[in-house]
Amino acid sequence: MAFADILQQLPAVTDLAALQLRNAAGQLVATIENKPGKAGALAVYAALAARHGDINVAAAQEGLDLFAEHTADARAHPGRHPNIDRLLEVIASGQCFSVNLIKA
């Protein structure tokens, strides 16, 4: 299934302004804003947080499936898709990120 089709099945994120990821030390490592070009990643990460509580290895593996065709592109071109690169890093390192949803 294509990423665009998967997005249609995920919960809407119209009520979110952004999502923050924090490492185990509580440091802010990323903010995904609800804006063109980032809203899809926001929807994926918000869905993963709802299902898993945080972004752990299991969530990251599911996230790679949700990003569909973009995952292969991210693997072929590191740095092009930082939100997918982050999931690959979680899987490789076993690290975990807590998620803070910021309402619009």
C-alpha positions as a Markdown table, in Angstrom:
| # | Residue | x | y | z |
|---|---|---|---|---|
| 1 | Met | 0.0 | 0.0 | 0.0 |
| 2 | Ala | 1.3 | 3.5 | -0.8 |
| 3 | Phe | 2.1 | 6.1 | 1.8 |
| 4 | Ala | -0.8 | 8.3 | 0.6 |
| 5 | Asp | -3.2 | 5.4 | 1.1 |
| 6 | Ile | -1.8 | 4.6 | 4.6 |
| 7 | Leu | -2.2 | 8.3 | 5.7 |
| 8 | Gln | -5.9 | 8.1 | 4.9 |
| 9 | Gln | -6.2 | 5.3 | 7.5 |
| 10 | Leu | -4.4 | 7.1 | 10.3 |
| 11 | Pro | -6.1 | 9.3 | 12.8 |
| 12 | Ala | -6.3 | 13.0 | 11.7 |
| 13 | Val | -3.8 | 15.3 | 13.3 |
| 14 | Thr | -5.7 | 18.6 | 12.6 |
| 15 | Asp | -5.8 | 19.2 | 16.4 |
| 16 | Leu | -2.0 | 19.1 | 16.7 |
| 17 | Ala | 0.4 | 22.0 | 16.1 |
| 18 | Ala | 3.5 | 19.7 | 16.5 |
| 19 | Leu | 5.0 | 16.7 | 18.2 |
| 20 | Gln | 8.2 | 16.7 | 20.3 |
| 21 | Leu | 10.6 | 13.8 | 20.8 |
| 22 | Arg | 12.8 | 13.6 | 23.9 |
| 23 | Asn | 15.6 | 11.2 | 24.6 |
| 24 | Ala | 16.0 | 9.2 | 27.8 |
| 25 | Ala | 17.7 | 12.2 | 29.4 |
| 26 | Gly | 14.7 | 14.4 | 28.7 |
| 27 | Gln | 16.5 | 16.4 | 26.0 |
| 28 | Leu | 14.5 | 17.6 | 23.1 |
| 29 | Val | 15.9 | 15.8 | 20.0 |
| 30 | Ala | 13.2 | 16.7 | 17.4 |
| 31 | Thr | 10.1 | 18.6 | 16.7 |
| 32 | Ile | 7.7 | 17.6 | 13.9 |
| 33 | Glu | 5.4 | 20.5 | 13.0 |
| 34 | Asn | 2.0 | 20.2 | 11.4 |
| 35 | Lys | 2.9 | 22.0 | 8.1 |
| 36 | Pro | 3.1 | 21.0 | 4.5 |
| 37 | Gly | 5.8 | 18.4 | 3.9 |
| 38 | Lys | 5.8 | 17.3 | 7.6 |
| 39 | Ala | 2.1 | 16.6 | 8.3 |
| 40 | Gly | 2.4 | 13.0 | 7.1 |
| 41 | Ala | 5.3 | 12.3 | 9.4 |
| 42 | Leu | 3.4 | 13.9 | 12.2 |
| 43 | Ala | 0.5 | 11.6 | 11.6 |
| 44 | Val | 2.7 | 8.5 | 11.6 |
| 45 | Tyr | 4.6 | 9.5 | 14.8 |
| 46 | Ala | 1.3 | 10.4 | 16.5 |
| 47 | Ala | -0.2 | 7.1 | 15.6 |
| 48 | Leu | 2.8 | 5.2 | 16.7 |
| 49 | Ala | 2.8 | 7.1 | 20.1 |
| 50 | Ala | -0.9 | 6.3 | 20.5 |
| 51 | Arg | -0.3 | 2.6 | 19.9 |
| 52 | His | 3.1 | 2.1 | 21.7 |
| 53 | Gly | 3.2 | 4.9 | 24.2 |
| 54 | Asp | 6.6 | 6.1 | 22.9 |
| 55 | Ile | 8.9 | 5.6 | 20.0 |
| 56 | Asn | 10.6 | 2.3 | 20.9 |
| 57 | Val | 12.0 | -0.5 | 18.6 |
| 58 | Ala | 8.5 | -2.0 | 18.0 |
| 59 | Ala | 7.1 | 1.4 | 17.2 |
| 60 | Ala | 10.0 | 2.2 | 14.8 |
| 61 | Gln | 9.6 | -1.1 | 13.0 |
| 62 | Glu | 5.9 | -0.4 | 12.5 |
| 63 | Gly | 6.7 | 3.2 | 11.4 |
| 64 | Leu | 9.0 | 1.9 | 8.6 |
| 65 | Asp | 6.0 | -0.1 | 7.3 |
| 66 | Leu | 3.7 | 3.0 | 7.5 |
| 67 | Phe | 6.2 | 5.2 | 5.6 |
| 68 | Ala | 5.9 | 2.6 | 2.8 |
| 69 | Glu | 7.8 | 3.5 | -0.3 |
| 70 | His | 9.6 | 6.4 | 1.5 |
| 71 | Thr | 11.4 | 3.9 | 3.7 |
| 72 | Ala | 13.3 | 2.4 | 0.7 |
| 73 | Asp | 14.2 | 5.9 | -0.5 |
| 74 | Ala | 15.4 | 6.8 | 3.0 |
| 75 | Arg | 17.7 | 3.7 | 3.1 |
| 76 | Ala | 19.0 | 4.5 | -0.3 |
| 77 | His | 19.6 | 8.2 | 0.5 |
| 78 | Pro | 20.5 | 8.8 | 4.1 |
| 79 | Gly | 19.6 | 12.3 | 5.3 |
| 80 | Arg | 16.8 | 12.8 | 2.7 |
| 81 | His | 14.1 | 11.6 | 5.2 |
| 82 | Pro | 15.2 | 12.6 | 8.7 |
| 83 | Asn | 12.0 | 11.3 | 10.4 |
| 84 | Ile | 12.6 | 7.8 | 8.8 |
| 85 | Asp | 16.3 | 8.0 | 9.5 |
| 86 | Arg | 15.4 | 8.5 | 13.2 |
| 87 | Leu | 13.3 | 5.3 | 13.2 |
| 88 | Leu | 16.2 | 3.4 | 11.6 |
| 89 | Glu | 18.4 | 4.8 | 14.4 |
| 90 | Val | 16.0 | 3.6 | 17.1 |
| 91 | Ile | 16.0 | 0.1 | 15.6 |
| 92 | Ala | 19.8 | 0.0 | 15.3 |
| 93 | Ser | 20.5 | 1.4 | 18.8 |
| 94 | Gly | 17.6 | 0.3 | 20.8 |
| 95 | Gln | 17.1 | 3.8 | 22.1 |
| 96 | Cys | 13.6 | 5.2 | 22.9 |
| 97 | Phe | 12.0 | 8.6 | 22.5 |
| 98 | Ser | 9.2 | 9.9 | 24.6 |
| 99 | Val | 6.5 | 11.9 | 22.7 |
| 100 | Asn | 4.9 | 15.2 | 23.7 |
| 101 | Leu | 1.9 | 16.2 | 21.6 |
| 102 | Ile | 1.4 | 19.9 | 21.2 |
| 103 | Lys | -2.3 | 20.9 | 20.6 |
| 104 | Ala | -3.1 | 23.5 | 18.0 |
